[in-house]
């Protein structure tokens, strides 16, 4: 529990805050939010990021003059906390929602590709006789799924595994052809590893109430529709003020890309007096009497220009030479508190001495995924042949999923003009990215071939104008079975040590809708300890 506030006067608290120094290690979205929360109350904040760019999984890339997201492209609207931060930073006019058009499913045995059925939850259909469902699972799959309606519900306990529940109630075809593509695309995980109570809260309880899984899906959708209608009724005036605030959108993005959120956070940190340093790799964090000592390795490249017109390759060569020839500078910061906002493996290494109990907790397996973004001269894609994106039946294609960005986002379409942009994803839990061992050119060509297969359109090698390859370590989603217990144990170990906090997807769960409120809560816990204890 956080310490209880005392009766200190605001002026006393302001003076006390100004005396405190917080070092934040990691400049991803969690680190930026946590740093801002501390800076907002007047604390001195130093943020250290090992890479040259801030944002973590939020990245931008320039493809032949078109700037687009190379990492996270949107955020979930649930809870409204991400939107609240966006509006707080003055970016409300940038909020956009995806264009109309559903996703497709590719790699269906005997079918090939078809639109992903509407009206389900995590791919589980409310009505297996629905034509778009029947097209994917066939009549044998339909009748097997129908048995769910006549089988008795679980009355003692409940099934934890989403995949096992779906297979036992509605059959393997529903699990493998409808549910698995969704969990692989959304969570990079097999449905058998997904905790149904986390991924679909209330589904088990609804199954017990109504007696069937498909009936439970319909019940939850009806309840959600009723809540949405009530919210829409109460928000009509607000909706009139901004079309971007249309109720019911599951995700939102930012016109110009999600990196605009990073830029705004950094600008606000600077305004609040925080020091933000990139190219600063933290080597150790340890207790030094009454304070914390943070040792940083910095490679000086200040004398190398950051840009020369038409000479990007030369700049890269000069900076690489500087890194090789100039010995690193070791710096040390004294801090009253430290917030670790790095990926799990780095966080565990940095906290090994400061939080020894953390070593006794189980570490999660985090897959490395790759996203290849292609800028294409492909007029045939202007017809949007397969919606805004394509999911794949596991094992049917090398790629995990595809996003047709110029079909999904109006601002991307406007920026690309007559050209098309697609993003192809590789890798999942237990499945290394097929591009991992390839060079950039080979990875781009594989992405082109996969895009051609997934979209059902011939895309010639000459159609590729530019490409970008991004590699990401994906923290284990909160919906994976056992993830909650692992995260709780790790968080408890960190919180037991005064003056230390840790934030990020490995503790909060994946997605900005989980990382941002968690970072705010952890920063609040830490600053209350510093100010009130």
C-alpha positions in Angstrom: 0.0 0.0 0.0 1.1 3.6 -0.7 2.0 5.6 2.4 -0.8 7.8 3.6 -0.5 11.5 2.9 0.5 13.8 5.8 -0.7 17.2 6.6 2.2 18.9 4.8 1.6 22.2 3.1 1.7 22.3 -0.7 4.7 24.6 -0.5 6.5 22.1 1.7 5.6 19.3 -0.8 6.9 21.4 -3.7 10.2 22.0 -1.9 10.5 18.3 -1.0 9.8 17.3 -4.6 12.4 19.7 -6.0 15.0 17.9 -3.8 14.3 14.5 -5.3 16.1 13.1 -8.3 14.6 10.2 -10.2 16.5 8.3 -12.9 14.4 6.5 -15.5 16.2 3.8 -17.5 14.5 3.2 -20.8 12.8 5.6 -23.2 9.9 3.5 -24.4 6.3 4.6 -23.9 6.3 3.3 -20.3 9.5 5.1 -19.4 8.4 8.3 -21.0 5.0 8.3 -19.1 6.6 7.4 -15.8 9.2 10.1 -16.2 6.5 12.7 -17.0 4.5 11.7 -13.9 7.5 12.4 -11.7 8.5 15.6 -13.5 4.9 17.0 -13.3 5.2 17.3 -9.5 8.5 19.1 -9.7 11.0 16.2 -9.2 14.3 16.4 -11.1 14.2 13.6 -13.7 16.9 12.1 -15.9 15.8 9.7 -18.6 18.4 7.4 -20.1 17.9 5.5 -23.4 20.5 3.2 -24.9 19.2 3.6 -28.5 19.5 6.8 -30.5 15.7 7.0 -30.8 13.0 7.1 -28.2 9.7 5.3 -28.3 10.5 1.6 -28.0 7.9 -0.3 -30.0 6.6 2.9 -31.4 8.8 3.8 -34.3 8.5 5.7 -37.6 10.1 5.1 -40.9 10.5 7.1 -44.1 9.8 5.2 -47.2 10.6 7.3 -50.3 9.2 10.4 -48.6 6.3 8.7 -47.0 6.5 8.6 -43.2 4.6 5.8 -41.6 4.5 3.7 -38.4 7.1 0.9 -38.4 6.0 -0.5 -35.0 2.8 0.0 -33.1 0.2 1.7 -35.3 -2.8 2.1 -32.9 -4.0 1.7 -29.4 -7.0 0.0 -27.9 -9.8 2.3 -26.8 -10.8 0.3 -23.7 -10.7 2.2 -20.5 -10.2 5.5 -22.3 -6.8 6.2 -20.6 -4.7 6.3 -23.7 -7.1 8.7 -25.3 -7.0 10.8 -22.1 -3.2 11.1 -22.4 -3.5 12.0 -26.1 -5.9 14.7 -25.3 -3.9 15.9 -22.3 -0.9 16.4 -24.7 -3.0 18.5 -27.1 -3.3 15.8 -29.8 -7.1 15.3 -29.8 -7.3 16.7 -33.4 -5.0 13.9 -34.5 -7.1 11.0 -33.4 -8.3 8.8 -36.2 -10.2 5.5 -36.5 -9.6 2.7 -39.1 -11.4 2.8 -42.4 -14.5 0.5 -42.8 -13.6 -3.0 -44.1 -13.1 -6.2 -42.3 -10.1 -8.6 -42.1 -9.7 -11.7 -44.2 -8.5 -15.2 -43.4 -6.0 -17.0 -45.6 -4.7 -20.6 -45.7 -8.1 -22.2 -45.1 -7.9 -25.9 -46.2 -9.9 -26.5 -49.4 -11.0 -22.8 -49.5 -7.9 -20.6 -49.7 -9.1 -17.2 -48.4 -12.4 -15.8 -47.1 -13.6 -12.8 -45.1 -13.2 -13.3 -41.3 -16.7 -14.0 -40.0 -18.4 -11.1 -38.2 -20.3 -11.5 -34.9 -17.8 -13.6 -32.9 -15.5 -13.2 -29.9 -11.8 -14.2 -30.5 -13.0 -16.0 -33.6 -15.6 -18.1 -31.7 -18.9 -17.8 -33.7 -22.2 -17.1 -32.1 -23.9 -19.0 -34.9 -22.0 -21.8 -36.6 -24.7 -22.0 -39.4 -23.9 -18.4 -40.4 -22.8 -18.5 -44.2 -19.4 -16.9 -43.7 -18.7 -19.4 -40.8 -19.9 -22.4 -42.8 -17.6 -21.3 -45.7 -14.6 -21.7 -43.5 -15.3 -24.8 -41.4 -17.5 -26.7 -43.9 -20.7 -28.6 -43.1 -18.8 -31.2 -41.0 -17.4 -28.4 -38.9 -20.8 -26.8 -38.6 -22.6 -29.9 -37.3 -19.7 -30.6 -34.9 -19.9 -27.0 -33.6 -23.7 -27.4 -33.2 -23.1 -30.2 -30.6 -22.1 -27.3 -28.3 -25.8 -26.4 -28.1 -26.8 -29.9 -26.8 -23.9 -30.7 -24.6 -24.2 -29.9 -20.9 -22.1 -27.0 -19.6 -19.3 -27.4 -17.2 -20.7 -27.4 -13.7 -17.6 -28.1 -11.6 -14.9 -25.6 -12.1 -14.2 -24.2 -15.6 -11.7 -24.6 -18.4 -8.8 -22.2 -18.3 -7.4 -22.8 -21.8 -9.3 -21.0 -24.6 -8.2 -23.6 -27.2 -9.1 -26.6 -25.1 -12.5 -25.1 -24.3 -13.3 -24.3 -27.9 -12.2 -27.7 -29.2 -14.2 -29.6 -26.5 -17.3 -27.6 -27.1 -17.3 -26.8 -30.8 -14.6 -28.9 -32.4 -11.1 -28.7 -33.8 -12.1 -26.9 -37.0 -13.5 -23.9 -35.1 -10.4 -23.8 -32.9 -7.9 -24.3 -35.8 -9.5 -22.3 -38.6 -11.3 -19.5 -36.7 -9.8 -19.0 -33.2 -6.1 -19.9 -33.9 -5.6 -17.2 -36.6 -7.0 -14.5 -34.2 -4.9 -15.5 -31.2 -1.8 -15.9 -33.3 -2.3 -12.5 -35.0 -3.3 -10.7 -31.8 -1.2 -12.4 -29.1 1.4 -14.3 -31.1 0.2 -17.4 -29.3 -1.6 -20.7 -29.7 -5.2 -20.7 -28.4 -4.3 -23.5 -26.1 -2.0 -21.2 -24.2 -4.5 -18.3 -23.9 -6.3 -17.8 -20.6 -9.9 -17.4 -21.5 -10.8 -15.5 -18.3 -8.2 -12.8 -19.3 -8.7 -12.8 -23.0 -12.5 -12.9 -22.9 -13.7 -11.9 -19.4 -17.2 -13.3 -18.5 -17.2 -16.0 -21.2 -16.9 -18.9 -18.8 -19.6 -17.4 -16.6 -21.9 -16.8 -19.5 -21.4 -20.4 -20.7 -22.5 -21.7 -17.3 -25.6 -19.4 -17.4 -26.8 -20.1 -21.0 -25.5 -23.6 -21.4 -23.5 -23.3 -24.6 -20.3 -21.6 -25.8 -21.9 -20.1 -28.9 -24.8 -18.9 -26.8 -22.4 -17.3 -24.3 -20.7 -15.5 -27.2 -24.1 -14.1 -28.3 -24.9 -13.1 -24.8 -21.7 -11.2 -24.3 -22.1 -9.4 -27.6 -25.7 -8.5 -26.8 -24.6 -7.1 -23.5 -21.7 -5.1 -25.1 -24.1 -3.8 -27.8 -26.5 -2.6 -25.1 -23.7 -0.8 -23.2 -22.4 0.7 -26.4 -25.9 2.0 -27.3 -26.2 3.6 -23.9 -22.8 5.2 -24.2 -23.6 6.4 -27.7 -26.8 7.9 -26.5 -25.0 9.8 -23.7 -22.2 10.9 -26.0 -24.1 12.2 -29.0 -23.2 15.8 -28.4 -19.5 14.9 -28.1 -19.7 12.8 -31.2 -21.0 15.7 -33.1 -18.1 17.8 -32.1 -15.5 15.3 -33.4 -16.1 12.5 -35.9 -12.9 10.9 -34.6 -14.7 10.1 -31.4 -17.3 7.8 -32.9 -18.4 5.4 -30.1 -17.6 1.8 -30.7 -14.2 1.9 -32.3 -12.0 -0.8 -30.8 -8.8 0.9 -31.8 -7.7 4.4 -32.7 -4.6 5.8 -34.2 -3.0 9.2 -34.8 -2.8 11.0 -38.1 0.9 11.2 -39.0 1.7 8.1 -36.9 2.0 7.0 -33.3 5.4 8.5 -33.0 3.7 11.9 -32.7 2.7 10.7 -29.2 6.4 10.0 -28.4 7.3 13.5 -29.7 4.7 15.1 -27.6 5.8 13.3 -24.4 9.4 14.2 -25.0 8.5 17.8 -25.6 6.5 17.9 -22.4 9.4 16.3 -20.5 11.7 19.0 -21.7 9.2 21.7 -20.9 9.0 20.3 -17.3 12.8 20.5 -17.0 13.6 16.8 -17.4 16.9 15.7 -18.9 16.5 13.2 -21.8 19.6 11.4 -23.0 19.8 8.9 -25.8 22.8 6.7 -26.7 23.3 6.2 -22.9 23.5 2.5 -22.0 23.1 1.8 -18.3 25.6 -0.8 -17.1 24.7 -1.1 -13.4 22.2 0.0 -10.8 23.2 -0.4 -7.2 22.5 1.0 -3.7 25.1 3.6 -2.6 24.5 4.4 1.1 21.3 6.6 1.1 21.0 6.9 -2.6 21.0 4.9 -5.8 24.0 4.9 -8.2 23.3 4.4 -11.9 26.4 3.8 -14.1 26.1 4.7 -17.7 28.2 4.1 -20.8 28.0 6.9 -23.4 29.8 6.8 -26.7 30.5 10.4 -27.8 29.5 11.1 -31.4 28.8 14.8 -30.9 31.4 15.8 -33.4 29.8 13.8 -36.2 27.0 15.7 -38.0 23.5 14.2 -37.9 22.6 15.1 -41.4 24.2 16.2 -44.7 21.9 16.6 -47.7 22.2 13.6 -49.9 24.9 11.9 -47.7 23.0 9.7 -45.3 25.2 6.7 -46.1 28.3 8.8 -45.3 26.8 10.0 -42.0 26.1 6.4 -41.0 29.7 5.4 -41.9 31.1 8.4 -39.9 29.0 7.6 -36.8 29.9 3.9 -37.0 33.6 4.9 -37.2 33.2 7.2 -34.2 31.7 4.4 -32.2 34.6 2.1 -33.1 37.4 4.6 -32.6 36.3 6.7 -29.6 36.5 5.0 -26.2 33.2 5.1 -24.3 32.7 7.6 -21.5 31.5 6.2 -18.2 29.2 8.5 -16.2 27.4 7.9 -12.9 24.2 9.4 -11.6 23.1 9.6 -8.0 19.4 9.2 -7.6 16.8 9.1 -4.8 14.8 6.5 -6.8 15.2 4.5 -10.0 12.5 3.4 -12.5 13.5 0.6 -14.8 11.6 0.8 -18.1 13.4 -1.7 -20.3 12.5 -5.1 -21.8 12.3 -8.0 -19.2 15.8 -9.5 -19.9 17.5 -6.2 -19.5 15.5 -5.2 -16.4 16.3 -8.5 -14.7 20.0 -8.0 -15.3 20.0 -4.4 -14.1 18.0 -5.3 -11.0 19.9 -8.5 -10.1 21.9 -6.9 -7.3 19.3 -4.3 -6.2 16.3 -6.7 -6.1 17.8 -10.2 -5.5 14.3 -11.7 -4.9 13.5 -11.0 -8.6 15.9 -13.8 -9.6 13.7 -16.2 -7.8 10.7 -15.4 -9.9 10.0 -17.1 -13.2 11.0 -15.2 -16.4 8.6 -15.3 -19.4 9.5 -16.4 -22.9 9.3 -13.4 -25.2 9.3 -14.1 -28.9 11.2 -11.9 -31.4 8.9 -10.8 -34.2 9.7 -8.9 -37.3 7.5 -6.5 -39.3 8.5 -5.7 -42.9 6.9 -2.6 -44.4 6.7 -2.3 -48.1 5.9 0.8 -50.3 4.5 -0.6 -53.5 3.7 0.6 -57.0 0.7 -1.8 -57.2 -2.4 -0.1 -58.7 -4.2 -3.5 -58.5 -4.3 -3.0 -54.7 -6.4 0.1 -54.9 -9.5 -2.1 -55.2 -8.7 -3.4 -51.6 -8.9 -7.0 -52.6 -8.9 -8.4 -49.1 -10.1 -5.8 -46.6 -7.8 -3.9 -44.3 -5.7 -6.9 -43.3 -5.2 -10.7 -43.5 -4.8 -13.3 -40.7 -3.4 -16.7 -41.5 -4.3 -20.2 -40.4 -1.2 -21.3 -38.4 1.1 -23.4 -40.6 -0.4 -22.3 -43.9 1.8 -19.4 -44.7 5.3 -18.2 -43.6 3.9 -14.8 -42.5 1.7 -14.5 -39.4 -0.4 -11.6 -40.6 -0.6 -8.7 -43.0 -2.0 -5.1 -42.7 -3.0 -3.2 -45.8 -2.1 0.2 -44.3 -3.4 2.3 -47.2 -6.7 0.6 -46.9 -6.9 0.7 -43.1 -5.8 4.3 -42.4 -7.0 7.3 -44.4 -4.0 9.4 -43.5 -1.6 6.7 -44.8 -3.6 6.6 -48.1 -3.4 10.4 -48.4 0.4 10.4 -47.7 1.1 7.5 -50.1 -0.8 9.0 -53.0 -1.1 6.5 -55.8 1.2 4.0 -54.1 0.3 1.3 -51.6 1.7 0.4 -48.2 1.5 -3.1 -46.6 3.0 -4.4 -43.4 3.9 -8.1 -43.2 4.5 -9.8 -39.8 6.7 -12.8 -39.0 7.2 -14.8 -35.9 5.1 -15.9 -32.9 5.4 -17.6 -29.5 7.6 -20.7 -30.0 8.1 -19.8 -33.7 11.1 -17.7 -34.7 10.5 -15.1 -37.4 11.3 -16.7 -40.9 13.1 -13.5 -41.7 15.5 -13.6 -38.8 18.3 -15.3 -40.6 17.8 -13.3 -43.9 19.5 -10.1 -45.1 17.3 -7.0 -45.5 16.8 -7.5 -49.3 15.9 -11.2 -48.9 13.5 -10.3 -46.0 11.8 -7.7 -48.2 11.5 -10.1 -51.1 10.0 -12.8 -48.8 7.5 -10.2 -47.5 6.6 -9.3 -51.1 5.9 -12.9 -52.0 3.9 -13.4 -48.8 1.9 -10.2 -49.5 1.2 -11.4 -53.0 -0.1 -14.8 -51.7 -2.1 -13.3 -48.8 -3.8 -10.6 -51.0 -4.4 -12.9 -54.0 -2.7 -10.4 -56.3 0.6 -10.7 -58.3 3.1 -8.3 -56.9 6.2 -8.2 -59.1 9.7 -7.5 -57.6 9.8 -4.3 -59.6 6.7 -3.1 -57.7 8.7 -2.6 -54.5 9.7 1.0 -54.3 11.1 0.9 -50.7 11.1 -1.3 -47.7 11.8 -1.3 -44.0 12.5 -4.2 -41.6 11.8 -3.8 -37.9 12.7 -6.3 -35.2 10.8 -6.3 -31.9 11.0 -8.4 -28.7 7.3 -8.9 -27.8 6.6 -9.2 -24.1 4.4 -12.1 -23.1 0.7 -11.0 -23.3 -1.3 -10.8 -20.1 -3.7 -13.3 -21.6 -1.2 -16.2 -21.6 -1.9 -18.9 -19.0 0.2 -18.3 -15.9 1.3 -14.8 -17.0 -0.7 -13.1 -14.3 1.0 -15.0 -11.5 4.5 -14.5 -13.0 3.9 -10.7 -13.4 2.5 -10.4 -9.8 5.5 -12.2 -8.3 7.9 -10.0 -10.2 6.1 -6.8 -9.3 6.0 -7.8 -5.6 9.7 -8.5 -5.6 10.4 -5.0 -7.1 7.9 -3.2 -4.8 9.5 -4.7 -1.7 12.7 -2.6 -2.3 12.2 1.1 -1.4 13.2 3.5 -4.1 12.8 1.1 -7.1 10.0 0.7 -9.6 9.7 -1.2 -12.9 7.3 -0.5 -15.8 6.7 -1.9 -19.2 4.9 -4.5 -21.1 6.6 -7.4 -19.3 4.8 -6.3 -16.1 1.7 -4.6 -17.5 0.8 -6.7 -20.4 1.2 -5.8 -24.1 -0.5 -2.8 -25.7 -0.5 0.9 -24.8 -3.9 0.5 -23.0 -2.1 -1.6 -20.4 1.4 -0.1 -20.4 0.3 3.6 -20.0 -2.0 3.3 -16.9 0.5 0.8 -15.3 3.4 3.3 -15.8 1.3 6.1 -14.2 0.3 3.9 -11.3 3.9 2.8 -10.6 5.3 6.3 -10.9 2.6 7.5 -8.5 3.5 4.8 -6.0 7.1 5.8 -6.2 6.6 9.5 -5.9 4.2 9.1 -3.0 6.9 7.1 -1.2 9.5 9.8 -1.9 7.2 12.6 -0.8 5.3 11.1 2.1 7.6 8.5 3.7 
